Amino acid sequence: AERCTRLDVEIYNAAISAYGKALAWQRALGLVDRIHASSLTADAVTYRSAMFVCGRAGRWEATLQLLHQAEKGGKAAASGAFAAAMEACVSAGRWEVALVLSDTMEQRQLRSNDATRAVLVRACALGGFWQQGLSVLAEVGTEGRVAATNAAIVACGRAGQWSHSLALLSELQQARFVGIDTYTAVLSACGTSSQWQEAALVFEDLEQTGLPLDLAARTAAAAACETSEFWARAMGLLEELQGEDLQADVLAYNVAIRAAAGGDLWQVALSLLVSVEKDLRSSVITYNSAMRSCVSSGQWQVALLLLARCLSRALPADAVTYGVAMSACEKGGQWSRALGLFWDLEKASLAVDAKTCSTAMAACTNGGQWQSTLELLASMEGQSLKKGVVSYTAAINACGMAGLWEEALQYLREMGSRKISGNLICYSAAAAACEQRGRWQHVLKLLQEVNLQRWEPDAALYNLAISACEQGSKWQYSLLFFGELEKHASSGASVSRMPPTTTACVALPRERPS
């Protein structure tokens, strides 16, 4: 009788597992309920099988219900059930629940195995806890080692710890466990940290292994190279897909479009976009990438057309979409269109970030619209957006245009108090505001600060300093600055002033330079 009972449970378990292939989680749970309703006793395999089915279907909540039932079966059943529940939660992306389950196992002194630890590494990877993931990985044995290492590589890559990813690859290479998924994870890690040189070396190693190069590996390698001068290699990697009968997906096309943007090949980017719309379903990321190719090439009209097409296709345009279009208009000198896009962004109830606002400010400043620039800066303060060097530079430039010297100096002080590194443009703009209002002492002080920062003053700043010296009757300094200005002239810079011997010196014929 006991043997027949055992066979009956095994039949149920086999049926539950079979439902996993069809993702029929409701039917699997129904079989578990039938076991409970009968004289049979569900075992650890029953619960693990049902949890696997629910996990594949993304029903992590159901796995927790099954876990509660499994705990009634004793520690042996519960331990295996915890591992299965963690696997289901990780597969469903609920890493935080998996970490809680791991803590619960430890509190109840339930024994972990390599499979459980491997799942825990994956949970840490999803949560961004790369250090904890490496700590757990050190305890993982042969079973699940490769999958756990791949997860740790991904976690390190997302955290910018690409060197750790390379070290883990080396460990698997020495153990001869490395596969195509490991190489793909390392390539992605290098790409996240913009380490395209390392990615190129890893890809060369991959080619020498003889492993089949699948779409994911080629896309990861191309993505690592897309934003560097190695963009041509990225394009080549994706072109090879056609020769090897690999069908490019939207992700691969997105990488190719970004690589084309890196090479200022906006026509190629548009051609790739047309291919995506013809053969695949494009996304807002696809349009964002294509629009970026228009920024550096000054094709603001094309960028606006792409934005309009994106909206007409009912794609969920985001702040990035509008921001890229604004950048294209800013580079093209179209301040009014950039500002209009900024207001459209707010009307669409999309979150305005500091970068988007700074782009609008730069566009207005470059267009001579200093009032709009300062209004945008005030709106950043009202929305508690973090101001950076770009927004401050635009604001100080606006002050320079309007002669608002006190405000310009105040913004420079704010940058210093907030530990934001300034630049020569900021100081030159502030100096222009001071010179315009006859504040020659401040101009000379700003030039002094530029020298203390070990920046090289340009011809424009020296011209402002000479003008300030004339206003303050400091002709001896004018001679000094004019000498520096002549050095810039010899290197091709523009000299827009007469020698001070015919201007400032005339007013003070008896004074000698000290």
Buried (B, 14 or more C-beta within 10 A) or exposed (E): EEEEEEEBBEEBBEBBBBBBEEBBBEBBBEBBEEBEEEEBEBBBBBBBBBBBBBBBBBBBEBBBBBBEBBBEBEEEBBBBBBBBBBBBBBBBEBBEBBBBBBEBBEEEEBEBBBBBBBBBBBBBBBBEBBEBBBEBBEEBEEEBBBBBBBBBBBBBBBBBBBBBBBEBBEEBBEEEEBEBBBBBBBBBBBBBBBBBEBBBEBBEEBEEEEBEBBBBBBBBBBBBBBBBEBBBBBBBBBEEBEEEEBEBBBBBBBBBBBBBBBBBBBEBBBEBBEBBBEEBEBBBBBBBBBBBBBBBBBBBBBBBBBBEBBBEEEBEBBBBBBBBBBBBBBBBEBBEBBBBBBEBBBEEEBEBBBBBBBBBBBBBBBBEBBEBBBBBBEBBEEEEBEBBBBBBBBBBBBBBBBBBBBBBBBBBEEBEEEEBEBBBBBBBBBBBBBBBBBBBEBBBBBBEBBEEEEBEBBBBBBBBBBBBBBBBEBBBBBBBBBEBBBEBEEEEBEBEBEBBEEBBBEEEEEEEEE
